[in-house]
Amino acid sequence: MSAQIRQKGFTLVELAVVLLIMGLVIGGLLATVPAVLENQRYRDVRQALARIEEALSGYALANGGGLPAADTNGDGVADSGQGRGTLPWKSLGLDPSVGRFDPWNHPFLYQVDANWRERPPPAPPDTVSGLRVDDLSGGRLTLADPAAPVAVVVSFGANGVGDGDNGDGDSRYTADRYLDGVFDDEVRWLSRYVLLGRLVAAGIWPQ
């Protein structure tokens, strides 16, 4: 009877091999967890930027076509006359989980064209602040004034600093694919023509 039991059980060597294999499998799974979490953060930030764009369009529809000024003191409220700062998420009516910080707990950068800030767009509805978005090679992704973007929103990604042209304080921005150690920002811009189309459809512009 005892011989049969010994034949059915694991030897110490077999048990060690099983434990080794289990350790390797679990270690491999644990190694992938940070990458999975980071990928989810990038999916989350893209969804947040899409909602921010919707909120900006809704704000314009509710305010005669004008977009909010930037927030410059971190309270989430637009500060009149300010073209560049953080996103005025309270003024946009956004939940703080969406508009206050990105998934890495960094505030969103926001810049708005002066001709569209806090007032209906002029006729013609030109842009004047020189907002532009390029790729990493310097190729332009947007038109220049008078048909430049009316607003740009940036998440600085995992490293929390502006990559490319996103951290130098001017009106030029960089949008491109993720490149490890080089570029991890997410950028969304609101097209003048997209917003104009929504204003025209709502009968808000031209007045």
C-alpha positions as CSV (number, residue, x, y, z in Angstrom):
1,M,0.0,0.0,0.0
2,S,2.8,2.4,0.9
3,A,4.6,1.6,-2.3
4,Q,1.5,2.5,-4.3
5,I,1.2,5.8,-2.5
6,R,4.8,6.6,-3.3
7,Q,4.3,5.8,-7.0
8,K,1.3,8.2,-7.2
9,G,3.0,11.1,-5.4
10,F,5.6,13.7,-6.5
11,T,9.3,13.2,-5.8
12,L,11.2,16.2,-4.3
13,V,12.8,16.7,-7.7
14,E,9.5,16.8,-9.6
15,L,8.0,19.1,-7.0
16,A,11.0,21.5,-7.3
17,V,10.6,21.5,-11.1
18,V,6.8,22.3,-10.8
19,L,7.5,25.1,-8.4
20,L,10.3,26.5,-10.7
21,I,7.9,26.5,-13.7
22,M,5.2,28.1,-11.6
23,G,7.6,30.8,-10.5
24,L,8.7,31.5,-14.0
25,V,5.1,31.8,-15.2
26,I,4.1,34.1,-12.3
27,G,7.2,36.2,-12.8
28,G,6.5,36.6,-16.5
29,L,2.9,37.7,-15.7
30,L,4.0,40.1,-13.1
31,A,6.5,41.6,-15.5
32,T,3.8,42.4,-18.0
33,V,1.5,44.2,-15.4
34,P,3.2,47.6,-15.6
35,A,3.0,47.6,-19.4
36,V,-0.7,46.7,-19.3
37,L,-1.4,49.4,-16.8
38,E,0.5,52.0,-18.8
39,N,-1.4,51.0,-22.0
40,Q,-4.7,51.4,-20.1
41,R,-3.6,54.9,-19.0
42,Y,-3.0,55.9,-22.6
43,R,-6.5,54.6,-23.6
44,D,-7.9,56.6,-20.7
45,V,-6.2,59.8,-21.6
46,R,-7.4,59.6,-25.2
47,Q,-10.9,59.1,-24.0
48,A,-10.5,62.1,-21.6
49,L,-9.2,64.3,-24.5
50,A,-12.2,63.3,-26.6
51,R,-14.5,64.3,-23.8
52,I,-12.6,67.6,-23.3
53,E,-13.1,68.4,-27.0
54,E,-16.8,67.7,-26.7
55,A,-17.0,70.0,-23.7
56,L,-15.1,72.8,-25.5
57,S,-17.6,72.5,-28.4
58,G,-20.5,72.5,-26.0
59,Y,-19.2,75.5,-24.2
60,A,-18.9,77.4,-27.5
61,L,-22.4,76.4,-28.4
62,A,-23.7,77.8,-25.1
63,N,-21.6,81.0,-25.2
64,G,-22.2,82.4,-28.7
65,G,-19.3,80.5,-30.2
66,G,-16.6,81.7,-27.8
67,L,-14.2,79.3,-26.0
68,P,-13.1,79.7,-22.3
69,A,-9.9,81.4,-21.3
70,A,-7.2,79.3,-19.7
71,D,-6.9,78.7,-16.0
72,T,-3.7,80.2,-14.6
73,N,-4.0,79.6,-10.8
74,G,-5.0,76.0,-10.7
75,D,-8.6,76.4,-9.4
76,G,-10.2,75.0,-12.6
77,V,-11.9,78.2,-13.5
78,A,-11.2,80.2,-16.6
79,D,-9.2,83.4,-15.9
80,S,-10.4,86.1,-18.2
81,G,-8.0,87.2,-20.8
82,Q,-5.6,84.3,-20.4
83,G,-4.8,82.4,-23.5
84,R,-2.5,79.7,-22.1
85,G,-2.5,77.7,-18.9
86,T,-4.2,74.6,-17.6
87,L,-7.6,73.4,-18.6
88,P,-10.5,75.3,-17.0
89,W,-12.3,72.0,-16.2
90,K,-14.8,73.6,-13.8
91,S,-15.8,76.2,-16.3
92,L,-16.3,73.4,-18.8
93,G,-18.5,71.5,-16.3
94,L,-16.2,68.4,-16.4
95,D,-15.9,65.9,-13.7
96,P,-12.5,66.3,-12.0
97,S,-11.6,62.7,-12.7
98,V,-11.7,63.7,-16.4
99,G,-10.5,67.3,-16.7
100,R,-8.5,68.1,-13.6
101,F,-5.6,65.7,-14.1
102,D,-4.5,63.2,-16.7
103,P,-4.1,59.5,-15.7
104,W,-0.5,60.4,-14.4
105,N,-1.9,63.1,-12.1
106,H,-0.6,66.0,-14.2
107,P,-2.8,68.9,-15.2
108,F,-3.8,69.3,-18.8
109,L,-2.1,72.1,-20.7
110,Y,-4.6,74.3,-22.6
111,Q,-4.2,77.1,-25.1
112,V,-6.9,79.0,-27.0
113,D,-6.7,81.3,-30.0
114,A,-7.2,85.0,-29.1
115,N,-9.9,85.6,-31.7
116,W,-12.0,82.7,-30.2
117,R,-11.4,83.4,-26.6
118,E,-14.4,84.6,-24.6
119,R,-16.2,86.0,-27.6
120,P,-18.0,84.9,-30.7
121,P,-15.7,84.2,-33.7
122,P,-15.3,87.3,-36.0
123,A,-16.3,87.5,-39.6
124,P,-14.3,86.1,-41.2
125,P,-13.6,83.6,-38.4
126,D,-9.8,83.9,-38.6
127,T,-7.3,82.6,-36.1
128,V,-4.5,84.9,-35.0
129,S,-2.5,83.3,-32.3
130,G,-0.4,81.0,-34.5
131,L,-1.4,77.7,-32.9
132,R,0.2,74.9,-34.8
133,V,0.8,71.2,-34.4
134,D,3.7,69.4,-36.0
135,D,5.0,65.8,-35.9
136,L,8.4,64.9,-34.5
137,S,10.1,65.4,-37.9
138,G,8.7,68.9,-38.1
139,G,6.0,68.1,-40.7
140,R,3.0,70.3,-40.2
141,L,-0.2,68.5,-39.1
142,T,-2.4,71.7,-39.0
143,L,-2.8,74.8,-41.2
144,A,-1.4,78.2,-40.3
145,D,-3.4,81.3,-39.5
146,P,-6.0,82.2,-40.5
147,A,-7.1,78.5,-40.5
148,A,-5.1,77.2,-37.5
149,P,-6.6,75.2,-34.6
150,V,-8.8,77.3,-32.3
151,A,-7.6,75.4,-29.2
152,V,-5.0,72.8,-28.2
153,V,-5.0,70.5,-25.2
154,V,-1.9,68.5,-24.1
155,S,-1.3,65.6,-21.7
156,F,2.4,65.4,-20.8
157,G,2.2,61.6,-20.5
158,A,4.1,59.4,-18.0
159,N,7.2,61.6,-17.7
160,G,5.2,64.7,-16.9
161,V,7.2,67.1,-19.1
162,G,6.5,68.4,-22.5
163,D,8.3,66.4,-25.2
164,G,9.1,67.9,-28.6
165,D,7.7,71.4,-28.7
166,N,5.2,70.9,-26.0
167,G,7.0,72.4,-23.0
168,D,8.6,75.5,-24.3
169,G,5.7,77.9,-23.7
170,D,5.0,79.0,-27.2
171,S,2.2,78.3,-29.6
172,R,3.8,75.4,-31.4
173,Y,3.0,71.8,-30.4
174,T,4.1,68.3,-31.3
175,A,1.9,65.3,-31.8
176,D,3.2,61.9,-32.8
177,R,3.2,58.2,-31.9
178,Y,4.7,57.0,-28.7
179,L,8.4,56.6,-28.9
180,D,10.1,55.2,-25.7
181,G,12.4,57.6,-24.1
182,V,11.7,60.3,-26.7
183,F,8.0,61.1,-26.9
184,D,5.0,60.2,-24.7
185,D,2.7,63.2,-24.9
186,E,-0.9,63.0,-26.1
187,V,-2.2,66.1,-28.0
188,R,-5.7,67.0,-29.1
189,W,-6.5,70.1,-31.1
190,L,-9.9,71.6,-32.0
191,S,-10.2,72.3,-35.7
192,R,-11.6,75.7,-36.6
193,Y,-13.7,74.1,-39.3
194,V,-15.1,71.4,-37.0
195,L,-16.2,74.1,-34.5
196,L,-17.6,76.3,-37.2
197,G,-19.6,73.5,-38.6
198,R,-21.2,72.9,-35.2
199,L,-21.9,76.6,-34.7
200,V,-23.5,76.9,-38.2
201,A,-25.6,73.7,-37.6
202,A,-26.9,75.2,-34.3
203,G,-27.7,78.6,-36.0
204,I,-25.2,80.4,-33.8
205,W,-22.8,81.6,-36.5
206,P,-22.9,83.7,-38.5
207,Q,-25.0,86.0,-36.5
